[in-house]
Amino acid sequence: MRKWGLFALGWALILIGSYLAHAVQTSGGTRIEDVRFAGDKGITQSALLYVPPGATPQHPAPGVLLSHGYINTREMQSPFAIELARRGFVVLSMDMTGHGSSQGAVFAPRDMGGPPALRYLQSLPFVDKANIGLEGHSMGGVPVGAAAASQPDGYKAIVFEGSTPGFLGAAAPPSFHNLEVVFGQFDEFAPLMWGVPKGSMVGASPKMAKAFGVAGPVAPGQLYGSFADGSARRLLNPPVTHPWEHFSRAGVGGAVDWFQKTLQGAAAPKDPNDQIWLWKEIGTLIGFAGLIVLLMGTFELLLTLPVFANLNHPMEPVAERRGGKWWLAFALTAAVPALTFYPLMKLGQVFFPMRLFPEWIQNQLLVWALVNGLITLVLSFMLRGGKPRFSNRWVGSTLIAAATVAVGYLSIIIVDALWHVDYRFWVLGLKPFDARHAVMAIPYFLLWAVYFLIAIRALTASLAVKGEGFMVQHGAWKIAMSLGFIVLLVYEYGTLFATGLLATPSEPLNTIVAIQFVPLLAVVGALAAFTYRRTNSYVPGALICAALLSWYVTAGTATHWYPGFKVQPPATGRSR
């Protein structure tokens, strides 16, 4: 039975965590539907629809349209959706065009799908069309602003969360009904969004004063205008960062409070601080951890089958102990990817979106990865010690990697079908493919495989030590892979919290992207160590990690290419 242990534990964590997430997001009898509706220019759009039990055609409920930010998906707004649905609001959490399961591309169409999403929400017979709200985080301000511009009297209140009207030249009406702005004191995008150096200074922004219709600075927390005539205005300036705005009690509570004040008819109003959404995130985090355990358990179980029996081989490290060369390799493994991250992401912008590689952010990540692979090759020759001995069997390794990832993917298909959840926590998010993204992932997988074959070979050759225990090796490899990004983020955010500015103020987007690399690279280290110990080969771990990363990034980021695409600066309003 021991061989089934990790496999069973992985499934247990996935099912327990996913059911917890499901129970929280359906609290009070909310029904969740995965919906598709017609967008403009012949595209199909995607959303999650949250319907509270009291919303019926006989008793229509107020409705709220939510939009996530750049290189995110509809699931990112679940804290708002859960809390609003608990209070009796119908919620439509949309995928912007070019994101998630919505067709189209970033800014194709220009309104990012906001007006069609508003029309769809209005078409639902259980929605009170006279009481509709709009909320968008970061680039999510583009579709909700465009929705407001398309129907100036089709909504009653709007919340810009870490966002701004007319972002990146998007459509927006000259004035909004019942406008609230929630913008963090440490928001990394203050100069881009509001033209001020720091998020704590946003109240002094001339753009804010214009939006509020006042002559001087806007005081956070003060109510301007009147709910009665739709001129109400409020700025909230909590002590949070950009990706923290939609993952905080302050950010979620501010929006909930505003809609309870401006939209009538919610069946179960509650104190804005009465929030349970974090338990859903804890559930999906447990599910994510369960997936990693399941991948390990599946790999171990498959090795017991006759077809994969010849892959079994104890590891044969070269190093006898952790000497100076080992520590140098450890330091370089940790430092080089983090030190090269900003310059190579900038260089990666020349890997323009194209039909085979349509996701600009993933293209930049691959430039970073492949150049790091080249650096790793050079360093491997310079630091060469004893010649490593590997037991590589390419056909068997490829088949076992494919089977392992297939079982992991099956798990997310099951929990999505049963409970409309995936595996995520805050900026970390892994979701199922739609057909378009499944095809898109294939060429990306090939490039990720090149990088991981180089990187994990170097890891196994340089950091494996004879006689090393399971826990010590796993811990060392996870730390080696993620430590550089931990140090980078401590430096960036330590500076931000101390001064109000990132240490690298010109890199807000890539700094937020980097947050994900701490857990992802730790997972890479764990999978590499686990598979190497059992096969004395770097190939299975490399292919599993390549499949996992191409799945993760392709399903969760944004499509830029479309027929007739012209090169333009990539959008920067990200919100993971």
N, C-alpha and C positions, 0 to 999 in steps of 0.2 A: 504493500500500500504506500510505502514511502515515495515511490516514483510519481504517485498521483498527488502528493501533498501540495506543491506549488500551483499545480493546475486547478485543484479544487479551491485553494485559498484565493486565487485570482478571480474565479467565478463568484465566490462568496462576496468578496469585496465589491465587485462590479454590481451584483444584484442588490446587495444591501444599500450601497451608496446611491445607486440609480433609483431605487424605490423611495429612499428618503427624499431625494430631489423631487421626484414625482409627487410625493405626498405634500411637500411644501408648496410647490407651484400650483397644485389643485386645491389648496386649502379652502375650506368653506364651500366646496362643491364646484369650483371653477372648472370649466371644460376647455381643453386646449386642442386646437385644430391646426394642422399644417395645410395652409391654403395657397392656391395659385390664382392669379387674376391677370387680366389683360392690361399691359402697359401701353405706352405710346410707341409708335413706329413698329408695331407688330411684335414686340417682345413680350415675354411672359415674366411676371414678377412673383416673388415668393414672400410669405410672411407667416408668423405664428399668430393665431387668433385666440385670445383669452376671453371666454364668455362666462360671466358670473351667473349663478343659478336664477337670480331674479330678473334677468334680461330676457324679455319675451316680446313678441309683436304687440301683445296687449299692454305691456308695461315696458316700453323701450327705455334703455339705460343710456347715460352719457357715454360718449366714446372718446378714446385718446389714441392718436397715431404716434408711434415711437420710431425713431431712427437712430441706429448706431453710427459710429464714426468710421474713418478710413481704415481699410484692411481689417475690418471686423465683420460680424454677421449679426443677424437678428437676435441670437441667443444672448448677446452681450447686454441687451437692455432688459433682461429678465428681472433684475431687482425692481425696476420701475413697474414692469408688467405685473409682477406678483402682488406688489403692494396696492396698485390701483385696482386690480381685479378683486382682491380681498374686500375692497370698499364698495364694490358694486359698479365699477367702470368696465365697459367693454374695451379691450385693448387690442390694437393691431400693431405688432412689432415687425416692421418690414425689413427685408434685405434691400439695401440700395442697389441700383443697377450696377452690374459688374462685381457684385459681392454675393457670397452665399449661393443660393439657388436661383437668384434673379438673373435673367439674361442681360444683354447689353454690356457696357463697359463704363469705366470711370468717366463721368461727364459725357457719356453718349447713351441716352440723351442728357442734355445739359442740366435738367432739373433733377437728375438722379432718381426719378421715379416717384417723387413726392405727390404731384397732382393726381396720377392714377390711383395711388394708395388712398388718398383722401376720398376720391370718388367711390372706391370699393367700400371703405368704411361707411360712407353715407348710404350705400345701397343695401346694407344689412337691415332687415326689417325690425330687429330688436335693438337698434341704435337710435337714440334721440338726436335727430339731425340738427336740432337747435342748440345742442350742448355738446360740442366737439372741441377737444383740445389737441394741441400739437406739441411734441417734445423731441428735440434732437441733441445728441451729444457730439461735439467736435464737428467733423464734416457732416454729421447728421443734421446740422443746421441748414444745409443746402436744400435737401428735399422738403423739410417742413417749411422753410422760408418760401420755397417755390410753390408749395401747396397753398400757403396763405396768399401769395400773389395771384394765384390762379383763381381763387375764390375769396375775395376780401371779406365777404360776409358768410363764408362757409365754415367758419370756426369761431370760437368764443374766447380762447385763451391760448397762449403759446409760451413755452419755456425753452430758452437757449442755454444748454448745459455745457459749459466749457466751449462755447461757440459764440458766433456773432452774426448779425444780419448781413446778408450780401457777401458771405464768405467766398473769397476767390472770384469775385465778380458774379456770383450766382444771383438769380432773380429773387427779389424781395419787395414787398409793398413799401410805400413811403412811410407808413405807420402801421403798428400792430394793435390788435385788440388785446387788452390785459396781458401785458408783456412782463415776464420774469426772466432775469439773467442770473444764472448761478455760475460763478467763476472763481476758481481756487486762488488763494493767496500765493500759492507756489506753482500755479499753472505754467508749464514750460512754453506755452504758445502765446503769452501775453503780447509780445511785440507784433506778431502776425495777426492776432485776432482783434486787438483793441488799440494798437499803436502806442503802448506804454511799455517801459522796460520790465516791470515786475507785475505779477498778478495782484499783489497787495495794493497797487496803484491804479487799478482798473476804474475805480470810482471817479478818478480825475481825468479819464479819457474824454477828449472832445467828442469822439464818436459815441460814447455812452451818453453824454449830455444831450446829443442830438436825438438819439433813440428815445430818451426819456422826455424830451421836450422841455428841458430846463436850461438855464443860462450858465449855471456853475457846476461844481462837482456833485456827483450823486452819492448820497450817504447810504452805505450798506444797511439793510434792514428797515429802512424807512419806506413807508407806502406813499407813493405819488399818485395823483389822479383819483379816479373813482371806479369801483366795480360796477356801479349802476349804469354808467354810460360807456363802459368798456375801455376807459382810459387809464386803468390802474397800471402801475409800474412798480417793480421792486427788484433791487439788486441784493443778492446774497454773496458773501465773499468768505467762505469757510477756509480754514487752514489746511488745504489739501492740494494735491498735484492734479495734473490733467487726467491721467488714467484712474486716479483715485476719486474723481468727482462722481462717477457713476458706480462707485463701489464703496460708498460711504453713507452713513446715516444722514449726514448733513445734505449731501447731494440728492439722495432719494427722498428724504423727508421734505426738502424744500419744494420739489416738484409736486409731491402728493398734497402738501398743504395748499399750494397755489391752485391746483385743480379742484380741491374740495371747496375753496373759496369762490371760484369763478364758474364752475359747472354745477348745475342743479340736477337733482334726481338720483344721486348715488344712494344705493339701498342701505349701505352699512358704513357710514363715516366713522373713522377712528382717529385717535391722536396720531399725528404724523410720525411721532417717535415709536409707535407700536409697529415694529418691523421684524419680519421673520425670514426675509429673503436670504440672509447669510447661510441659513441651514441648507438651502438648496445648493449653494456653492460648495458647502462642506460635503454634501452628498456626491456632487459631480467630481470633486477632488478625490474622494474615496474611490470613485469609479475609475479615475485616471490612474491612481496608484494600483488598482486592481488590474488594469490593462497591462501595466508593466510586469506585474507578477505573473499574469496569465501568459504573456509572451515567453517568460522564462520557463514556466511550468510546461507549456506546450513544447518548447524546444527540448526540454529534458525528457518529456514523455515520448516524443518522436524518435529520440536517440535509442529507445528500447526496441523499436520496430526493426525487423530484419533488413528492410530496404535501406535504413540509415545506420546499420550496425557498424559499418566500416569507418564511420566518422568518429566513433568513440576513440579518444586518445588522450591520455593525461598530458597536461601542458609540460613543455620542455624549455623553461626559461634559460637565458644565458647568464644573467647576473647571479652571483653567489650571495650578494648582500647589497644593502643600500650604501654605496660609496659615493665619492664625489661626482662621478659621471652620472649616476642615477639621479642625484639631486639636481644636477644641471639639466638633465632631460626633463625632470619634473617641472622645474622653473620655466623652461622654454615652452613646454606643453601648455602651461597655464598662461604665460605672458603674451606669447606671439599673437594668438587669435584676438585678444583684447586690444593690444597695441595697434594692430592693423585694421581694426574694425571700422573706425570712422573714415580713414583715407580710402580704404578699398570699397566701402559702400558708396562713397562719392565717385570713385572711378567706375563703379558698376553701373552708373547711370548711362554710360555709353553702350551698355548691352540693352539696346532699345527693344521694346515690345514688338513681337512679330507673331506670325500665325502659330508656329510651334512653341514659342516661349512668350506667351501674352501677358505674364504677370511681372510688372516692372520691379516691384520690391523683391520678388523671388529671384529675378535676374541679377539684381545687385547682390543679394546674399550668395548667389553661386559664384560671382566674381570673387567675393571675399573668400569663399570656401576653396575655390580652385587655386587661387594664388597662394593661400595658406598651404594647400597640398604641395605646391611647388617648393615653397619655403621648407616644408617638412622633409621633402626629398633631399634638398641640399644639406640640411642640418643632419639628416641621417647618415650621409656620407662623411660629414665632418666629425661626428661623434661616434663613429663605428667602433664597437668593441668586438666581442666574439660574434661569430656568424650565427644568427638565429636559425633554429630548426623548426620548420612548420610542416604540418601534415595536411596540406591543402588538397582537397578533392572537390574540384570546381562544380561538377554536375550535381553531386550529392549536396554540396553546400548551398547551391542555388535552389534546389528543390526543397530542402528543409527550411530555408529562409522564407520561401514563398508560402509554404504550408503554415509556418509559425505566424506570419503576418495575416494570412487568410483567417485563421482562428480568431486573432485579435480583432480583425475587421468584422467578422461575424458577430462578435459581442456587441459592437456599437450599433450594428443593424438591428439586433434584437432589442436593445434598450430604447433605441429611437422609435421602433415600431410599437413597443409596449407602452412607453411612458413619455415620448417626446423629449428625451434628454440626451446629452452627449457627455463627453469627458472634458471638464474645464475647471479653472479657478482663476478669477481675476483676468490677467492678461493671457493666461494659458488656455488654449481652447482647441480641442480635437473633435471634428464632426464628420459625419459620413459624406461621401461624394454624391453628387448627382452625376448623370451620365456625361455631361460636358466636362466636368472636372476630372472624372476618372480617365478619360482619354488624354486630357491635358497633362496629367501627372506622369505619363509614360516617358516622354523625352526628358522631363525634369528628373525622374528617377535615375536615368542613365548618367546624368552629370553629377548628381549627388553620390552615386555609386563610385565614380572615379575618385571623388574626394575622400569618401570613407574608407575605401580600400587602401589608400595611401595613409590616411591618418591613423586608422586602427592597426595597420601593420606596424607603424612607428611606435604606437602605444604598447603593443605586445612585445616588440623587440627591445624597447628601452626601459619599460617600467615593470615588467614581470620579474619576480625574484624567486629563486628556488626555495621550495619548502614554505612559501608564504601561505598563510591561512586565508580562508574565504573572505571573512569580514575585513581583514586588513587590506587585502588586495582590492576588494570592491570599494572600500572607503578611499584608498589612495587614488584610484583611477577616477572616481567621481570628483574628488577634490581637484585633481590635476586638470580635468576637463573644464570645470566651472569656476575655479578660483580667480582667474584673470578677470572674468566678467563681474564677479562679486566685488573685487577691488575697484574696478572701473565704476560700478554703480554706487558704491559707498563714497567714492571721491566726488562723483557728479552730484549725488543727492545730499551728501553732507554739505557741500558748497551751496547747493540750492537752499537748504533749510537754514543755513547760517547767514546767507547774503541776499536771498531772493532770486539769485541767478544761478543757472547751471555753471559748472566749471568750464563747459564748452557751450556757451549760449547759442552758437550757430547750429547745434546738432540736437534739437529737441526731439525730432521724429526718430532718429536712429538711437538716441538714448532710451526712448520708450521701447523700441524694438529689442534693444539689448536685454531688457528685463527678462524676456522669455528664455534667453540663452542660459540663464543660470539653471533652471530645472531641466531644460532640454539636453544640455551638455552633460549634466549629471546622469541623466538617463542613458545617454550614449556610453559614458564610462561604465555604468553598471552592466549594460547589455554586452559590451565588449569583453569585460572581465568574465562574465558568466559563460559566454559561448566559448571563449578561448580556453578556459579551465577544462572544459569538457571535450574539446576537439583538437587542441593544440593548433588551431587555425584562426586566422583573422578574418577569413572570407565570410563565414555565416553571419558573424556580428556586423561586419561592414554592410552586407546586403540588407539585413534586418533594419539597421539604422537608416540606410538610404531610403528604404521603402517607408519607414515611419516619418522621416523628415519631409519627403516629397508629398506624402499624404497630408501631413500636418499643415505645411505651408500652402500647398495648392488649394486645399479645401477652405482654408481660412483667410486668404488674402484677396487682393483685388485684381480683376482682369482689366488691362489697359488697352490691349489691341482690339481693333475692330476693322472691317473693310474700310479703307480710306483713312486709316489712322495717320496722323501727322505728329511728329515728335514735338512734345511740349514738356515743360517742367513737371515732374511728378507731384501730385497733390500731397500736401503735408499735414492735413488736419486729422491726424491719427488718434485713436482713443482706446487702445487695448487695455 
